[in-house]
Amino acid sequence: MFKLHKYESNKNLQGSTKGRHNVARIAGVTFALVGLLATVSLPSYAAPKAVKKPALFYKLPLSFQKSGVIRNGADFTYAPLEYTKKDGVTFTGVDYDLAQAIGKKLGVKIKYSNSDFGTLIPMLQSKRVDIVLSFATVTLARQETVDFIQYSQSGTGILVAKGNPANIRSLDDLCGKNVGLQSGAVQVPIAAEQSVKCVAAGKEAVNVQEMGTDAEVRILLRSGRIDADLLDAPVAAYAVTSAPADYQIVPGANYAARPHGIMLLKGNTKLLKVIQTAVQQIMDDGSYKKILAKYNVPNLGLKVAKINGATS
């Protein structure tokens, strides 16, 4: 049993001042510590500064300002315009560098979707991408669905196997020949038109084989299953530079030179205008010229970023 001794409790409370001295001493130490802490210089942490955005960022539609991302669809099998490095993962090429430069001008990141060329306009239509920067030729047929921002121009070349075993010298020599094309490319109607001319002249039609990518077309060419590959002239030139033992270009073949453009779904007028301004700035400040020089295609670029402008 615990017993409370009143006498000792009273004595401790009334007869001793030791407890009060301890309280006073503790209070003094506490105030001293407070004073000391007040004089100690503690490190201060400044709030992070907001990253300054370029002026064009604020002209983007609000949805892009909020996300900070523009989604680009491209076929990265079309060197030197868009392709992957030797690791098979890292994107590079004229169009890739141009897209990166556009992103920098707009203050946003460019997110890429790698897909066969023939699927890119459907991807725009289903809103899986916002733009297509993939060396698309500006045509009247495509302008029914999309708007273009012009940035380059080239014609169609004819790529043949080394030694030109089928002796192809021009489009007229394609009559009765096996010709490979990338699905959805502007070379598809070029081959169709030539086939009509062949038949009208009493010759055999052009036997066309379409593939998802030009890389697949070139496999057919190397194996002898086709006689020629119709493709954009700078891509044909790059193929020869990369594999001179496998390919050669038909000299002087540069047909139907047309502009190429960035595609946006019709109705996106605000985004179209902002990107057009960014492309024009890249042309004007010399950035685009450097990109073209990097990939050895200095004559590919345009000086004015026109909207649409197809003539055929």
Secondary structure in CASP SS format (residue, H / E / C, confidence):
PFRMAT SS
TARGET T0000
AUTHOR 0000-0000-0000
METHOD secondary structure of the structure
MODEL  1
M C 1.00
F C 1.00
K C 1.00
L C 1.00
H C 1.00
K H 1.00
Y H 1.00
E H 1.00
S H 1.00
N H 1.00
K H 1.00
N H 1.00
L H 1.00
Q H 1.00
G C 1.00
S C 1.00
T C 1.00
K H 1.00
G H 1.00
R H 1.00
H H 1.00
N H 1.00
V H 1.00
A H 1.00
R H 1.00
I H 1.00
A H 1.00
G H 1.00
V H 1.00
T H 1.00
F H 1.00
A H 1.00
L H 1.00
V H 1.00
G H 1.00
L H 1.00
L H 1.00
A H 1.00
T H 1.00
V C 1.00
S C 1.00
L C 1.00
P C 1.00
S C 1.00
Y C 1.00
A C 1.00
A C 1.00
P C 1.00
K C 1.00
A C 1.00
V C 1.00
K C 1.00
K C 1.00
P C 1.00
A H 1.00
L H 1.00
F H 1.00
Y H 1.00
K H 1.00
L C 1.00
P C 1.00
L H 1.00
S H 1.00
F H 1.00
Q H 1.00
K H 1.00
S H 1.00
G C 1.00
V E 1.00
I E 1.00
R E 1.00
N E 1.00
G E 1.00
A E 1.00
D C 1.00
F C 1.00
T C 1.00
Y E 1.00
A C 1.00
P C 1.00
L C 1.00
E E 1.00
Y E 1.00
T E 1.00
K C 1.00
K C 1.00
D C 1.00
G C 1.00
V C 1.00
T C 1.00
F E 1.00
T E 1.00
G C 1.00
V H 1.00
D H 1.00
Y H 1.00
D H 1.00
L H 1.00
A H 1.00
Q H 1.00
A H 1.00
I H 1.00
G H 1.00
K H 1.00
K H 1.00
L H 1.00
G C 1.00
V C 1.00
K E 1.00
I E 1.00
K E 1.00
Y E 1.00
S E 1.00
N E 1.00
S C 1.00
D C 1.00
F H 1.00
G H 1.00
T H 1.00
L H 1.00
I H 1.00
P H 1.00
M H 1.00
L H 1.00
Q H 1.00
S C 1.00
K C 1.00
R C 1.00
V C 1.00
D C 1.00
I E 1.00
V E 1.00
L E 1.00
S E 1.00
F E 1.00
A E 1.00
T E 1.00
V C 1.00
T C 1.00
L H 1.00
A H 1.00
R H 1.00
Q H 1.00
E C 1.00
T C 1.00
V E 1.00
D E 1.00
F E 1.00
I E 1.00
Q E 1.00
Y E 1.00
S E 1.00
Q E 1.00
S E 1.00
G E 1.00
T E 1.00
G E 1.00
I E 1.00
L E 1.00
V E 1.00
A E 1.00
K C 1.00
G C 1.00
N C 1.00
P C 1.00
A C 1.00
N C 1.00
I C 1.00
R C 1.00
S C 1.00
L H 1.00
D H 1.00
D H 1.00
L H 1.00
C C 1.00
G C 1.00
K C 1.00
N E 1.00
V E 1.00
G E 1.00
L E 1.00
Q E 1.00
S C 1.00
G C 1.00
A C 1.00
V C 1.00
Q H 1.00
V H 1.00
P H 1.00
I H 1.00
A H 1.00
A H 1.00
E H 1.00
Q H 1.00
S H 1.00
V H 1.00
K H 1.00
C H 1.00
V H 1.00
A H 1.00
A C 1.00
G C 1.00
K C 1.00
E C 1.00
A C 1.00
V C 1.00
N E 1.00
V E 1.00
Q E 1.00
E E 1.00
M E 1.00
G C 1.00
T C 1.00
D H 1.00
A H 1.00
E H 1.00
V H 1.00
R H 1.00
I H 1.00
L H 1.00
L H 1.00
R H 1.00
S C 1.00
G C 1.00
R C 1.00
I C 1.00
D C 1.00
A E 1.00
D E 1.00
L E 1.00
L E 1.00
D E 1.00
A H 1.00
P H 1.00
V H 1.00
A H 1.00
A H 1.00
Y H 1.00
A H 1.00
V H 1.00
T H 1.00
S H 1.00
A C 1.00
P C 1.00
A C 1.00
D C 1.00
Y E 1.00
Q E 1.00
I E 1.00
V C 1.00
P C 1.00
G C 1.00
A C 1.00
N C 1.00
Y E 1.00
A E 1.00
A E 1.00
R E 1.00
P E 1.00
H E 1.00
G E 1.00
I E 1.00
M E 1.00
L E 1.00
L E 1.00
K C 1.00
G C 1.00
N C 1.00
T H 1.00
K H 1.00
L H 1.00
L H 1.00
K H 1.00
V H 1.00
I H 1.00
Q H 1.00
T H 1.00
A H 1.00
V H 1.00
Q H 1.00
Q H 1.00
I H 1.00
M H 1.00
D H 1.00
D C 1.00
G C 1.00
S H 1.00
Y H 1.00
K H 1.00
K H 1.00
I H 1.00
L H 1.00
A H 1.00
K H 1.00
Y C 1.00
N C 1.00
V C 1.00
P C 1.00
N C 1.00
L C 1.00
G E 1.00
L C 1.00
K C 1.00
V C 1.00
A C 1.00
K C 1.00
I E 1.00
N C 1.00
G C 1.00
A C 1.00
T C 1.00
S C 1.00
END
